[in-house]
Amino acid sequence: MVTSNFITILKNSEEIQKKNTSDFKTIVDKYPFFQPARALYLKTLKEYGSFKYNNELKVTAAYTNDRSILFDFITAKNITEIQKTPEVKPEVDVKTESLSEIKEALNLGTPLSFKKNETHSFNQWLQIAVKTPIKREIKPEKKKKESIIDNFIASNPKIPRVNKTASITTKTKDSSTKTPQLMTETLAKVYLEQKKFDNAIKAYEILSLKYPEKSGFFADQIKRIQIIQNNK
């Protein structure tokens, strides 16, 4: 890609075209820490509904210094979102759907679209990122220090007693499933993408109570998730 074209697109993202995807990918592969290129590559994947978007979002987050900027970027209105019109789907019996139809109805693998007030859902999604441990060669002086620590532990040092009257704070696995105010359809979809099916079912149950007018839709989503669970 010509530098002038890249700068033009960077200044005006409406100039992005599907053919630019490979150009941005080439730049990202060559300069992995060049954040503007990563941002434009991510935006292109989202604009054109690529299945690669969800995973690339996690990768881009890992290379981003300030994730709040990334969040503002992905929640900004774009051309595709403005032009989209809601698709009205006819009512169907979930029991008659095939597994592929169920996955399509649940929108599995499609780009996650966060809203401005969904920072919690965004943070939950980024938790799925895999952390690869860095292997380092242990130097002789470090081995000596580790030996001293091992000897100290072996000497059975005394540990002060725990104050039984002190209050103990425990963290729940995910407080959002117990806090209806934090629950959104996006977060329910995040749980689905993470394959946390029990959490997803709980999420739709909460949403059903929050939005009774959509309870029928949420009930169908729960049935679909249960079918996927049984076919793992």
C-alpha positions as CSV (number, residue, x, y, z in Angstrom):
1,M,0.0,0.0,0.0
2,V,1.2,3.5,-0.9
3,T,2.0,5.6,2.1
4,S,-0.2,8.5,0.9
5,N,-3.2,6.1,0.6
6,F,-2.6,4.8,4.1
7,I,-2.5,8.3,5.6
8,T,-5.7,9.3,3.7
9,I,-7.6,6.3,5.1
10,L,-6.1,6.9,8.5
11,K,-7.5,10.5,8.4
12,N,-10.9,9.4,7.0
13,S,-11.9,5.8,7.9
14,E,-14.9,6.0,5.5
15,E,-12.4,5.5,2.7
16,I,-11.8,1.9,3.9
17,Q,-12.7,-0.8,1.3
18,K,-12.7,-4.6,1.6
19,K,-9.7,-4.9,-0.7
20,N,-7.7,-2.9,1.9
21,T,-7.8,-5.9,4.4
22,S,-4.9,-7.7,2.9
23,D,-2.9,-4.5,2.7
24,F,-3.4,-3.7,6.4
25,K,-2.6,-7.4,7.3
26,T,0.7,-7.1,5.4
27,I,1.7,-4.0,7.3
28,V,0.7,-5.5,10.6
29,D,2.7,-8.6,9.9
30,K,5.8,-6.5,9.1
31,Y,5.3,-3.9,11.8
32,P,3.4,-5.7,14.7
33,F,3.7,-2.7,17.1
34,F,2.4,-0.2,14.6
35,Q,-0.9,0.5,16.3
36,P,-2.6,2.7,13.6
37,A,-2.3,-0.2,11.1
38,R,-3.7,-2.7,13.6
39,A,-6.6,-0.3,14.3
40,L,-7.4,0.0,10.6
41,Y,-7.0,-3.8,10.1
42,L,-9.4,-4.4,13.0
43,K,-11.9,-1.8,11.7
44,T,-11.9,-3.4,8.2
45,L,-12.6,-6.8,9.7
46,K,-15.5,-5.4,11.7
47,E,-16.9,-3.3,8.8
48,Y,-17.2,-6.4,6.6
49,G,-18.3,-8.9,9.2
50,S,-15.1,-11.1,9.1
51,F,-15.1,-14.2,11.4
52,K,-11.5,-13.2,12.2
53,Y,-12.6,-10.0,14.0
54,N,-13.3,-11.4,17.5
55,N,-9.9,-13.0,17.8
56,E,-8.1,-10.0,16.2
57,L,-9.8,-7.8,18.8
58,K,-8.0,-9.7,21.6
59,V,-4.7,-9.5,19.7
60,T,-5.1,-5.8,19.1
61,A,-5.9,-5.2,22.8
62,A,-2.6,-6.9,23.7
63,Y,-0.7,-4.5,21.5
64,T,-2.6,-1.4,22.6
65,N,-1.2,0.8,25.3
66,D,-4.5,2.4,26.3
67,R,-7.5,0.0,25.9
68,S,-9.9,2.8,26.7
69,I,-8.9,4.3,23.3
70,L,-9.4,1.0,21.6
71,F,-12.9,0.7,23.3
72,D,-13.9,4.2,22.0
73,F,-12.6,3.2,18.6
74,I,-14.6,0.0,18.2
75,T,-17.8,1.5,19.7
76,A,-17.7,4.5,17.3
77,K,-20.5,4.5,14.7
78,N,-19.3,3.3,11.3
79,I,-20.8,3.2,7.8
80,T,-21.8,-0.4,8.0
81,E,-23.7,0.0,11.3
82,I,-25.6,3.0,10.0
83,Q,-26.7,1.3,6.8
84,K,-27.8,-1.9,8.4
85,T,-31.5,-2.5,8.8
86,P,-32.9,-4.9,11.4
87,E,-33.6,-8.3,9.8
88,V,-37.1,-9.6,10.7
89,K,-36.9,-13.4,11.0
90,P,-40.0,-15.6,11.0
91,E,-40.9,-17.5,14.1
92,V,-39.5,-21.0,14.1
93,D,-39.7,-24.1,16.4
94,V,-36.2,-24.4,17.9
95,K,-36.6,-28.2,18.2
96,T,-36.8,-28.5,14.4
97,E,-33.6,-26.5,13.8
98,S,-30.3,-28.2,12.8
99,L,-27.2,-27.6,14.8
100,S,-25.8,-25.3,12.1
101,E,-29.0,-23.3,12.1
102,I,-28.9,-23.0,15.9
103,K,-25.3,-21.7,15.8
104,E,-26.4,-19.2,13.1
105,A,-29.4,-18.1,15.2
106,L,-27.0,-17.5,18.2
107,N,-24.7,-15.6,15.9
108,L,-21.7,-17.6,17.1
109,G,-18.4,-16.5,15.5
110,T,-19.8,-13.2,14.3
111,P,-18.2,-9.8,15.2
112,L,-19.0,-8.6,18.7
113,S,-20.5,-5.1,18.6
114,F,-20.0,-3.3,21.9
115,K,-21.9,-0.1,22.9
116,K,-20.5,2.9,24.8
117,N,-22.0,1.8,28.1
118,E,-20.7,-1.8,27.8
119,T,-17.1,-1.5,29.2
120,H,-17.9,-4.4,31.5
121,S,-18.8,-6.7,28.6
122,F,-15.6,-5.5,26.8
123,N,-13.4,-6.3,29.7
124,Q,-15.1,-9.7,30.1
125,W,-14.3,-10.5,26.5
126,L,-10.6,-9.6,26.8
127,Q,-10.3,-12.1,29.7
128,I,-10.4,-14.9,27.2
129,A,-7.0,-14.0,25.8
130,V,-4.4,-16.7,26.2
131,K,-1.4,-15.8,28.3
132,T,1.8,-17.5,27.1
133,P,4.5,-17.8,29.8
134,I,7.9,-16.4,28.9
135,K,10.7,-18.9,29.2
136,R,13.9,-17.5,30.6
137,E,17.3,-19.0,31.2
138,I,18.0,-19.2,35.0
139,K,21.4,-17.7,35.8
140,P,23.8,-19.3,38.4
141,E,23.3,-16.4,40.9
142,K,19.6,-16.8,40.6
143,K,19.8,-20.5,41.3
144,K,21.8,-19.7,44.4
145,K,19.1,-17.3,45.6
146,E,16.5,-19.9,44.9
147,S,18.5,-22.4,46.9
148,I,18.6,-20.0,49.9
149,I,14.8,-19.6,49.7
150,D,14.4,-23.4,49.6
151,N,16.5,-23.8,52.7
152,F,14.6,-21.1,54.5
153,I,11.3,-22.9,53.7
154,A,12.8,-26.3,54.8
155,S,13.7,-24.8,58.2
156,N,10.0,-24.5,58.9
157,P,9.8,-20.8,59.9
158,K,6.9,-19.8,62.2
159,I,3.9,-18.2,60.6
160,P,1.8,-15.8,62.7
161,R,-1.7,-17.0,63.5
162,V,-4.6,-15.8,61.5
163,N,-7.0,-13.5,63.3
164,K,-10.3,-15.5,63.2
165,T,-12.3,-12.4,64.0
166,A,-11.1,-10.6,60.9
167,S,-13.5,-10.4,58.0
168,I,-12.6,-12.4,54.9
169,T,-13.4,-11.1,51.4
170,T,-13.9,-13.6,48.7
171,K,-14.2,-12.9,45.0
172,T,-17.0,-14.5,42.9
173,K,-16.3,-16.0,39.5
174,D,-18.4,-13.4,37.8
175,S,-20.5,-10.9,39.7
176,S,-22.2,-9.8,36.6
177,T,-24.5,-12.8,36.5
178,K,-25.8,-11.7,39.9
179,T,-26.1,-8.0,39.0
180,P,-28.9,-7.5,36.6
181,Q,-27.9,-3.9,36.0
182,L,-24.6,-5.1,34.3
183,M,-26.3,-7.6,32.1
184,T,-26.6,-6.9,28.4
185,E,-27.2,-9.0,25.3
186,T,-23.6,-8.4,24.3
187,L,-22.3,-9.9,27.5
188,A,-24.6,-12.9,27.0
189,K,-22.9,-13.3,23.6
190,V,-19.5,-12.9,25.2
191,Y,-20.3,-15.9,27.4
192,L,-21.4,-17.9,24.4
193,E,-18.1,-17.1,22.5
194,Q,-16.2,-18.1,25.6
195,K,-18.3,-21.4,25.7
196,K,-19.5,-20.5,29.3
197,F,-22.9,-21.9,28.5
198,D,-24.2,-21.9,32.1
199,N,-23.3,-18.2,32.4
200,A,-25.0,-17.5,29.0
201,I,-28.2,-19.2,30.1
202,K,-28.2,-17.3,33.4
203,A,-27.6,-14.1,31.4
204,Y,-30.6,-14.7,29.2
205,E,-32.7,-15.5,32.2
206,I,-31.8,-12.1,33.7
207,L,-32.4,-10.4,30.4
208,S,-35.8,-12.0,30.2
209,L,-36.8,-10.4,33.5
210,K,-35.3,-7.0,32.5
211,Y,-37.1,-7.0,29.1
212,P,-40.3,-9.1,29.4
213,E,-41.4,-8.0,25.9
214,K,-38.5,-10.1,24.5
215,S,-38.9,-13.0,26.9
216,G,-40.0,-15.3,24.1
217,F,-36.8,-14.6,22.1
218,F,-34.6,-15.1,25.2
219,A,-36.3,-18.4,26.0
220,D,-35.6,-19.6,22.5
221,Q,-31.9,-18.6,22.9
222,I,-31.7,-20.6,26.1
223,K,-33.2,-23.7,24.4
224,R,-30.6,-23.3,21.6
225,I,-27.7,-23.1,24.1
226,Q,-29.0,-26.2,26.0
227,I,-29.0,-28.1,22.7
228,I,-25.4,-27.1,22.0
229,Q,-24.5,-28.1,25.5
230,N,-25.9,-31.6,24.9
231,N,-24.1,-31.9,21.6
232,K,-20.6,-31.0,22.8
